[in-house]
């Protein structure tokens, strides 16, 4: 792995890293726990304990099988996931439902406006059509979901203090004439077409653009914020690590495709990566931390449900270790001399975007060298689950300690 980044080291050896770093309780706005042993999946049992090592609030995407498109499915899945949180952990899982063109505003409101601890879901996620692995629960005609976003924004809730937030995977595969859009232009196209449409119809909507990948989106979000719109950009650390050329860089300096790091949205140019890096470290209120962990088993003998299938097709999504992501972020802020902005990115901005409570204590990270595991493994009742970690083998600088006062 280190050879891939010979011209862009992941760790700056010239920096003196402090022995202790304190942050607010950490919010990860984008994670995919997947399904459980009950569904003969078992990735939830693998992933949720890893979240508990370092994350305090995790927003869990609902693109399970079946996708969480109604409040009853979301309530049941949330209850199932929460049973897997290790005893004594302060990890809190909040469920996101999926908006489709058939979503009814009343169902969304009824699932959200509940007493504390009783809600079916805490926010909604929308996939623009054909962007990613939404299992058919996506949206092409945005005009059909405007009533839903209006209800999320303008309803006078009985139990909730904040309007409901919509997180959006903003990529379009086809233009208005049905022609396929160039991969590198799918995010900008959706930002222009869909974000503008929503804000025209619902100017007070709370919107999070998931896993921002290009400089254009960074510019647009800053512009919209300057005009008073409630728009945030989610930054997943792997879009700060990789650009599109890295997909084809072999460990020995040759050219191969690295399927372990392939994800959707696809990585963009080095200029885009640098824009994301600068935004993450900027201290601005509009950038939030969301890892987009999407564990896929490594078993190319199977036709579905794996990173690379028996026909050679590769699915998007990186297997990640949450504490490695958090350490990476801390290291980058330390290297930039911006330690004071760490909590804004890892916690406070997300709490504002999603109407979450303020942090009640601190996370303590101790300086200690360690290497990211190459694989994650778990023996499930239905068989061995083994996944390759995208940044496996890289070195990290910080480990989480139990909550500090």
C-alpha positions as CSV (number, residue, x, y, z in Angstrom):
1,X,0.0,0.0,0.0
2,X,2.8,2.5,0.8
3,X,4.2,2.3,-2.7
4,X,0.9,3.5,-4.1
5,X,1.3,6.8,-2.3
6,X,5.0,7.4,-2.8
7,X,4.3,10.8,-4.2
8,X,1.6,11.6,-1.6
9,X,2.5,10.1,1.8
10,X,-0.4,9.4,4.1
11,X,1.6,10.4,7.1
12,X,3.8,13.6,7.3
13,X,6.9,12.5,9.1
14,X,7.9,16.1,9.8
15,X,5.0,16.7,12.2
16,X,5.3,16.4,16.0
17,X,2.0,14.7,17.0
18,X,0.7,15.6,20.5
19,X,0.5,12.7,22.9
20,X,-3.2,13.3,23.6
21,X,-6.0,14.7,21.4
22,X,-9.5,15.4,22.8
23,X,-12.6,15.7,20.7
24,X,-16.3,16.1,21.3
25,X,-18.3,12.9,21.1
26,X,-18.0,11.7,17.5
27,X,-20.9,11.6,14.9
28,X,-20.5,9.4,11.8
29,X,-23.3,10.6,9.4
30,X,-23.0,7.8,6.9
31,X,-22.6,4.1,7.7
32,X,-24.1,0.9,6.3
33,X,-24.5,-1.8,9.1
34,X,-26.2,-4.1,6.5
35,X,-28.2,-7.1,7.6
36,X,-27.8,-9.6,10.4
37,X,-27.3,-13.4,10.8
38,X,-31.1,-13.6,10.8
39,X,-31.1,-12.7,7.2
40,X,-28.0,-14.9,6.5
41,X,-25.9,-11.8,6.0
42,X,-24.0,-11.1,9.3
43,X,-22.2,-8.0,8.3
44,X,-24.1,-6.1,11.0
45,X,-22.6,-8.3,13.7
46,X,-19.2,-7.6,12.2
47,X,-19.5,-3.9,11.7
48,X,-21.5,-2.5,14.7
49,X,-18.9,-3.5,17.3
50,X,-16.3,-1.7,15.3
51,X,-18.4,1.4,15.2
52,X,-18.7,1.2,19.0
53,X,-14.9,1.4,19.4
54,X,-14.9,5.1,18.4
55,X,-18.3,6.5,17.3
56,X,-20.9,8.0,19.6
57,X,-23.7,8.6,17.2
58,X,-23.9,6.7,13.9
59,X,-26.5,7.5,11.2
60,X,-27.4,4.2,9.6
61,X,-28.4,4.0,5.9
62,X,-31.5,2.0,5.0
63,X,-30.4,0.3,1.8
64,X,-30.8,-3.1,3.3
65,X,-32.8,-6.0,1.8
66,X,-35.6,-5.0,1.8
67,X,-34.7,-1.3,1.8
68,X,-36.2,0.7,4.6
69,X,-38.9,2.5,2.7
70,X,-41.6,2.6,5.3
71,X,-41.5,3.4,9.0
72,X,-42.4,-0.1,10.2
73,X,-39.5,-1.7,8.4
74,X,-37.2,1.0,9.7
75,X,-38.4,0.5,13.3
76,X,-37.8,-3.2,13.2
77,X,-34.4,-2.9,11.6
78,X,-33.3,-0.2,14.2
79,X,-34.3,-2.5,17.0
80,X,-32.4,-5.4,15.5
81,X,-29.3,-3.3,15.0
82,X,-29.3,-1.9,18.5
83,X,-29.3,-5.3,20.0
84,X,-25.8,-5.7,18.5
85,X,-24.3,-2.7,20.3
86,X,-21.8,-4.0,22.9
87,X,-22.9,-3.8,26.5
88,X,-21.5,-0.7,28.1
89,X,-20.9,1.1,24.8
90,X,-22.3,4.6,24.4
91,X,-22.8,4.1,20.7
92,X,-26.2,5.4,19.6
93,X,-27.6,4.1,16.2
94,X,-30.1,6.4,14.4
95,X,-31.9,5.0,11.3
96,X,-32.4,6.7,8.0
97,X,-35.3,5.7,5.8
98,X,-35.2,5.8,2.0
99,X,-37.3,8.2,-0.1
100,X,-38.8,6.8,-3.3
101,X,-41.2,8.4,-5.8
102,X,-44.0,6.6,-3.9
103,X,-43.1,7.8,-0.4
104,X,-46.0,9.4,1.4
105,X,-45.4,12.5,3.5
106,X,-47.6,11.3,6.3
107,X,-45.6,8.1,6.7
108,X,-42.3,10.0,7.0
109,X,-43.7,12.5,9.5
110,X,-45.4,9.8,11.6
111,X,-42.2,7.8,11.8
112,X,-40.2,10.8,12.9
113,X,-42.4,12.8,15.2
114,X,-42.3,10.3,18.1
115,X,-41.2,10.6,21.8
116,X,-37.5,10.2,22.5
117,X,-36.4,6.6,21.8
118,X,-39.6,5.7,20.0
119,X,-38.9,7.1,16.5
120,X,-38.8,4.8,13.5
121,X,-36.3,7.0,11.7
122,X,-34.4,10.2,12.4
123,X,-33.7,11.4,8.8
124,X,-34.3,10.3,5.3
125,X,-31.9,9.4,2.5
126,X,-32.5,9.8,-1.2
127,X,-30.6,8.1,-4.0
128,X,-30.8,9.8,-7.4
129,X,-31.7,7.1,-9.9
130,X,-29.1,4.6,-11.0
131,X,-26.5,6.2,-8.8
132,X,-25.6,3.3,-6.6
133,X,-26.8,0.2,-4.8
134,X,-30.2,1.3,-3.7
135,X,-32.0,-1.9,-4.5
136,X,-34.5,0.0,-6.7
137,X,-35.4,2.5,-3.9
138,X,-34.3,5.6,-5.7
139,X,-35.7,8.8,-7.3
140,X,-35.7,10.0,-10.9
141,X,-38.4,12.6,-11.0
142,X,-37.5,14.9,-8.1
143,X,-40.8,16.8,-8.4
144,X,-42.6,13.7,-7.1
145,X,-40.8,13.9,-3.7
146,X,-41.2,17.7,-3.1
147,X,-44.3,17.1,-1.0
148,X,-42.3,14.8,1.2
149,X,-39.5,17.4,1.7
150,X,-42.1,20.1,2.4
151,X,-43.6,17.9,5.1
152,X,-40.2,17.2,6.6
153,X,-39.4,21.0,6.6
154,X,-42.7,22.8,7.5
155,X,-44.6,20.4,9.8
156,X,-45.2,21.7,13.3
157,X,-43.9,18.6,15.1
158,X,-45.3,17.6,18.5
159,X,-42.3,15.7,19.8
160,X,-39.4,17.0,17.7
161,X,-37.6,20.3,18.0
162,X,-36.0,20.3,14.6
163,X,-37.1,19.9,10.9
164,X,-36.2,16.6,9.4
165,X,-33.0,16.4,7.3
166,X,-32.6,14.8,3.8
167,X,-29.3,13.2,2.9
168,X,-28.8,12.8,-0.9
169,X,-26.6,10.7,-3.0
170,X,-26.2,13.2,-5.8
171,X,-25.3,11.4,-9.0
172,X,-27.4,11.0,-12.2
173,X,-26.7,8.3,-14.6
174,X,-29.0,9.6,-17.4
175,X,-29.8,13.1,-18.7
176,X,-33.3,14.3,-19.5
177,X,-33.1,12.6,-22.9
178,X,-32.2,9.3,-21.5
179,X,-28.5,9.5,-22.6
180,X,-25.9,8.1,-20.3
181,X,-23.9,10.8,-18.5
182,X,-20.1,10.6,-18.2
183,X,-19.1,9.1,-14.9
184,X,-17.0,12.1,-13.8
185,X,-19.9,14.4,-14.5
186,X,-22.7,12.6,-12.7
187,X,-22.3,14.4,-9.4
188,X,-22.1,18.0,-10.9
189,X,-25.1,17.2,-13.1
190,X,-27.2,16.1,-10.1
191,X,-26.1,19.1,-8.0
192,X,-27.1,21.5,-10.8
193,X,-30.4,19.8,-11.7
194,X,-31.7,18.3,-8.4
195,X,-30.3,20.5,-5.7
196,X,-31.5,23.6,-7.4
197,X,-34.9,22.1,-8.0
198,X,-35.4,21.2,-4.3
199,X,-34.3,24.5,-3.0
200,X,-36.4,26.4,-5.5
201,X,-39.5,24.5,-4.2
202,X,-38.5,24.1,-0.5
203,X,-36.0,26.9,0.3
204,X,-35.9,26.1,4.0
205,X,-35.1,22.4,3.5
206,X,-32.2,20.9,5.4
207,X,-30.1,19.0,2.9
208,X,-26.8,17.1,3.2
209,X,-25.0,16.2,0.0
210,X,-23.5,12.8,0.8
211,X,-19.8,11.9,0.1
212,X,-18.8,15.0,-1.8
213,X,-16.2,14.1,-4.5
214,X,-15.5,17.1,-6.7
215,X,-14.4,20.7,-6.4
216,X,-17.5,22.0,-8.2
217,X,-19.8,20.6,-5.5
218,X,-17.6,22.3,-2.8
219,X,-18.0,25.6,-4.6
220,X,-21.8,25.2,-5.0
221,X,-22.3,24.4,-1.3
222,X,-20.3,27.4,-0.2
223,X,-22.3,29.6,-2.6
224,X,-25.6,28.2,-1.3
225,X,-24.5,28.7,2.3
226,X,-23.6,32.3,1.5
227,X,-27.2,32.8,0.3
228,X,-28.6,31.4,3.6
229,X,-29.6,27.9,2.5
230,X,-29.4,25.0,4.9
231,X,-27.0,22.8,2.9
232,X,-24.1,20.8,4.2
233,X,-21.5,18.7,2.5
234,X,-20.5,15.3,3.8
235,X,-16.8,14.4,3.5
236,X,-15.8,10.7,3.6
237,X,-12.1,10.4,4.4
238,X,-11.4,8.0,1.5
239,X,-12.2,10.9,-0.9
240,X,-9.4,12.8,0.8
241,X,-7.1,9.9,0.4
242,X,-7.6,8.7,-3.2
243,X,-8.0,10.2,-6.6
244,X,-9.0,8.3,-9.8
245,X,-5.5,7.5,-10.8
246,X,-5.0,5.5,-7.5
247,X,-7.5,3.0,-8.8
248,X,-5.0,1.9,-11.3
249,X,-1.8,2.0,-9.3
250,X,-0.2,-1.3,-8.4
251,X,1.9,-1.8,-5.3
252,X,5.0,-2.5,-7.4
253,X,4.6,0.7,-9.4
254,X,2.9,-1.1,-12.3
255,X,-0.6,-0.7,-13.5
256,X,-3.5,-2.8,-12.1
257,X,-7.0,-2.0,-11.0
258,X,-7.3,-2.0,-7.2
259,X,-10.8,-3.3,-6.7
260,X,-10.5,-3.1,-2.9
261,X,-10.6,0.7,-3.0
262,X,-13.2,1.0,-5.8
263,X,-16.3,2.8,-4.7
264,X,-19.2,4.9,-6.0
265,X,-19.2,7.8,-6.4
266,X,-15.9,7.2,-8.3
267,X,-12.8,9.1,-7.2
268,X,-12.2,12.3,-9.2
269,X,-9.1,14.2,-10.2
270,X,-6.2,15.2,-7.9
271,X,-7.5,18.8,-8.0
272,X,-10.8,17.6,-6.7
273,X,-9.1,15.6,-4.0
274,X,-7.2,18.7,-2.9
275,X,-10.4,20.7,-2.8
276,X,-11.9,18.2,-0.5
277,X,-8.9,18.1,1.7
278,X,-8.9,21.9,2.0
279,X,-12.6,21.9,2.8
280,X,-12.3,19.3,5.5
281,X,-9.6,21.3,7.2
282,X,-11.2,24.7,6.7
283,X,-13.1,25.0,9.9
284,X,-16.2,26.0,8.0
285,X,-19.6,25.0,9.5
286,X,-20.8,23.2,6.4
287,X,-18.5,20.2,6.3
288,X,-19.4,17.1,8.2
289,X,-17.8,13.7,8.8
290,X,-19.4,10.6,7.2
291,X,-17.3,7.5,6.5
292,X,-19.6,5.7,4.1
293,X,-18.4,2.3,5.2
294,X,-19.9,-0.4,3.0
295,X,-18.4,-3.8,3.8
296,X,-18.5,-6.4,1.1
297,X,-17.2,-9.9,1.6
298,X,-14.3,-11.1,-0.4
299,X,-15.4,-14.3,-2.2
300,X,-15.2,-14.3,-6.0
301,X,-16.8,-17.7,-6.3
302,X,-20.2,-16.2,-5.5
303,X,-22.6,-14.5,-8.0
304,X,-24.0,-11.8,-5.7
305,X,-23.4,-10.1,-2.3
306,X,-19.6,-9.9,-2.7
307,X,-17.0,-7.3,-3.7
308,X,-16.0,-9.1,-6.9
309,X,-18.4,-11.8,-8.2
310,X,-17.8,-15.0,-10.1
311,X,-18.1,-13.1,-13.4
312,X,-15.6,-10.4,-12.5
313,X,-18.0,-7.6,-11.8
314,X,-17.0,-5.3,-9.0
315,X,-19.4,-3.5,-6.7
316,X,-18.8,-0.1,-5.2
317,X,-18.1,0.4,-1.5
318,X,-15.1,0.2,0.8
319,X,-14.6,-2.1,3.8
320,X,-13.2,0.2,6.5
321,X,-12.3,0.3,10.2
322,X,-14.0,3.3,11.9
323,X,-11.2,4.0,14.4
324,X,-8.7,4.1,11.5
325,X,-10.9,6.7,9.7
326,X,-11.0,8.9,12.8
327,X,-7.3,8.6,13.4
328,X,-6.7,9.6,9.8
329,X,-8.8,12.7,10.2
330,X,-7.1,13.7,13.5
331,X,-3.7,13.3,11.9
332,X,-4.6,15.6,9.0
333,X,-5.9,18.3,11.3
334,X,-2.7,18.0,13.4
335,X,-0.5,18.2,10.4
336,X,-2.3,21.3,9.3
337,X,-2.0,22.9,12.7
338,X,-5.7,23.1,13.1
339,X,-6.3,21.0,16.2
340,X,-9.0,23.4,17.3
341,X,-11.2,22.6,14.4
342,X,-11.3,18.8,14.9
343,X,-14.5,18.7,16.9
344,X,-16.3,20.9,14.4
345,X,-15.7,18.4,11.7
346,X,-16.1,15.2,13.7
347,X,-19.1,16.3,15.7
348,X,-20.5,19.8,16.0
349,X,-21.4,20.5,12.3
350,X,-23.2,17.2,12.0
351,X,-25.2,17.8,15.1
352,X,-26.4,21.1,13.6
353,X,-27.1,19.5,10.2
354,X,-29.2,16.7,11.7
355,X,-30.7,18.3,14.8
356,X,-28.7,16.1,17.2
357,X,-28.1,16.9,20.8
358,X,-24.9,18.6,21.9
359,X,-21.9,16.4,23.0
360,X,-22.0,15.6,26.7
361,X,-18.4,14.4,27.2
362,X,-15.1,14.1,25.4
363,X,-13.3,11.4,23.4
364,X,-9.7,11.0,24.3
365,X,-7.2,9.7,21.7
366,X,-3.7,8.6,22.7
367,X,-0.6,8.8,20.5
368,X,0.3,5.2,19.5
369,X,1.6,3.8,16.3
370,X,-0.5,1.0,14.8
371,X,-1.2,-0.7,11.5
372,X,-4.7,-1.1,10.0
373,X,-5.7,-4.7,9.6
374,X,-5.6,-6.2,6.1
375,X,-8.9,-8.1,6.5
376,X,-12.0,-8.3,8.7
377,X,-13.2,-11.8,9.5
378,X,-16.2,-13.3,11.3
379,X,-17.5,-16.9,11.6
380,X,-21.2,-16.5,11.1
381,X,-23.7,-19.4,11.5
382,X,-24.1,-19.5,7.8
383,X,-20.3,-19.4,7.0
384,X,-17.1,-17.3,7.2
385,X,-17.4,-13.6,6.4
386,X,-14.1,-12.2,5.2
387,X,-13.6,-8.7,3.7
388,X,-10.5,-6.9,2.6
389,X,-9.9,-3.5,4.3
390,X,-9.4,-0.7,1.7
391,X,-6.6,0.9,3.7
392,X,-5.3,-2.3,5.2
393,X,-1.6,-2.2,6.0
394,X,-1.3,1.6,6.3
395,X,0.0,3.2,9.5
396,X,-2.1,5.2,11.9
397,X,-1.1,7.4,14.8
398,X,-4.0,7.5,17.3
399,X,-6.1,5.0,19.3
400,X,-9.3,5.8,21.1
401,X,-9.5,5.6,24.9
402,X,-12.7,5.3,26.9
403,X,-14.7,8.4,27.4
404,X,-12.9,11.2,29.3
405,X,-14.7,13.6,31.5
